[in-house]
């Protein structure tokens, strides 16, 4: 789903990584996932439902998560679980995120050292 992420796909990769990591611990519906992301990041990341739900659908279409309606008659909440394919994909996403974060940290360090040196 993601190859080497550019600036446009970075937030999508990070959000997918959050989703799969949360679902690795427990099944959850979209609002629960969004709440967990907010909690885990100290409100630094607050996923917009218009972004989160399409990403959940993409992950489901790719077979990384499985969803079912909590109450099929009302279709109120769709509960998601991680699939074996999602567990395997989680490792790939972590590798991509780790490489990107290390590169960002290296660049930030160089900028900080140059601009904030006394």
Buried (B, 14 or more C-beta within 10 A) or exposed (E): BBEEBEEEBBBBBBBBBBBBBBBEEEBBBBEBBBBBBBEEEEEEBEBEEEEBBEBBEBBBEBEBBBBEEEEEEEEEBBBBBBBEBBEEBBEEBEEBBEEBEEEEEEEEEEEEEEEEEE
